[in-house]
Structures are given as C-alpha cells and as structure tokens.
Amino acid sequence: QVQFVESGGGLVQPGGSLRLSCAASGISFSIYAMGWYRQAPGKQRELVATITRSTIANYTDSVKGRFTISRDNAKNTVYLQMNSLKSEDTAVYYCNADRGGPLFRSWGQGTRVTVSP
C-alpha cells in the first residue's frame, strides 16, 4: 500500500525558512521521480518541484531560487527546503511520485505552511 507522510510545516514570518520532509512507503522509492505539490485555500493543487531518479530538479517559476528539492533514497524521503518564504507560499504541501503529474491516487495528509507576519 502506497503511503506518503509529510511533515515540517508550520507558521513562519515572511522571509523565513522551513524544511519539509515526505517519507514514502509501499513503493520502490529510488526508481521514481518525486514531486512536491501544494494546494492553497480555494485553489487547485499545483506542482511546486520535481526531482528525478538522477536528482535533476525542476521548479515552478514562482519558487525558483528560493526552494530546493532533494531526496535520500536510503530513507525513502524527499525534502523541500523553502527559503525567503512569501505569503503566497501559504498552502498545504503534499508529495507524490511524479510522471508528468502525480502518479499515485493515494495522497498523504499533507503538511500546512502558513506564512504570515
């Protein structure tokens, strides 16, 4: 059974930083590209960043230069380092395997990030 467990969210002031983690189980983690997604209130879920098996990273334009995605295959975990946070980064963040979009129907509970003074 595929399972994703996200953690690391919280309340942070604009300009602050957070590091999100997502532990995956039930999949052969190392063979998949992984992605971080987010859903802001009243908006659709959007892709934030992806990382391939060979650790090539891609980012949506709004987070380029501020967010860094990484992975640890030994821990079946993908990370998202978020710096210089802005109010528009406020959302619930999720991870999933990526194949041009989320691969698995199963989503974790997400981790909430709130950027506010």
C-alpha positions in Angstrom: 0.0 0.0 0.0 1.4 3.3 -1.1 1.7 5.8 1.7 3.2 9.3 1.9 3.7 11.1 5.2 4.6 14.8 5.1 5.9 16.8 7.9 7.8 20.0 8.8 5.2 22.6 8.1 4.2 25.4 10.4 3.8 29.1 10.9 6.6 31.3 9.7 7.1 35.0 9.1 7.7 36.4 5.6 11.3 35.9 4.7 11.6 32.8 6.9 12.5 29.2 6.1 11.1 25.8 6.6 12.2 22.3 5.6 9.6 19.9 4.6 10.0 16.1 4.6 8.0 13.4 3.0 8.5 9.7 3.9 7.3 7.3 1.3 6.4 3.6 1.8 4.9 0.8 -0.2 6.9 1.9 -3.4 10.3 1.3 -4.8 11.2 4.8 -3.9 14.5 5.0 -5.7 13.1 4.3 -9.2 10.6 7.1 -9.1 10.8 10.8 -9.8 9.2 12.6 -6.9 7.3 15.8 -6.7 6.1 18.3 -4.2 2.7 19.8 -4.7 0.7 22.4 -2.9 -2.9 23.5 -2.5 -3.7 27.0 -1.3 -7.1 27.8 0.1 -9.7 28.0 -2.7 -7.2 26.9 -5.4 -6.3 23.7 -7.2 -3.4 21.6 -6.3 -0.3 22.7 -8.2 3.2 21.2 -8.8 6.0 23.0 -7.0 9.1 21.0 -7.7 10.2 17.7 -9.0 13.4 15.6 -8.7 14.3 12.7 -11.0 15.9 9.5 -10.1 19.2 11.1 -11.1 18.5 14.1 -8.9 17.8 16.5 -11.6 15.5 19.2 -10.1 12.8 21.4 -11.7 10.8 24.1 -10.1 7.7 26.1 -10.9 8.7 29.7 -11.7 7.3 31.2 -8.6 9.7 29.3 -6.3 12.9 29.2 -8.4 15.9 30.5 -6.5 14.0 30.1 -3.1 13.1 26.4 -2.9 15.4 23.4 -3.1 14.1 19.8 -3.6 16.3 16.9 -2.6 16.0 13.2 -1.9 17.5 10.5 0.3 16.9 7.1 -1.3 18.3 5.3 1.8 15.5 6.9 3.9 12.8 6.8 1.2 12.4 10.5 1.8 12.1 13.6 -0.3 12.7 17.1 1.1 11.8 20.6 0.3 13.9 23.4 1.7 12.0 26.6 1.5 13.7 29.9 1.9 12.6 33.5 1.6 9.0 32.5 2.1 6.2 34.7 1.0 2.6 34.9 1.9 1.7 33.4 -1.4 3.5 30.2 -0.4 0.8 29.6 2.2 -0.7 26.2 1.4 -0.9 22.6 2.3 2.1 20.8 0.8 2.0 17.2 -0.4 4.4 14.8 -2.1 3.8 12.1 -4.7 5.7 10.2 -7.3 5.8 12.2 -10.5 5.3 11.1 -14.1 4.3 14.3 -15.7 1.8 14.6 -12.9 1.1 12.8 -9.7 1.5 9.1 -10.3 -0.5 7.6 -7.4 -4.0 8.3 -6.4 -3.1 7.9 -2.8 -2.1 11.2 -1.1 -0.9 11.9 2.4 -2.4 14.2 4.9 -0.1 17.0 3.8 1.7 19.5 5.9 0.4 23.0 6.3 2.6 26.0 5.7 1.4 29.4 6.8 3.4 32.5 6.0 2.2 35.4 8.0 3.6 38.4 9.9 
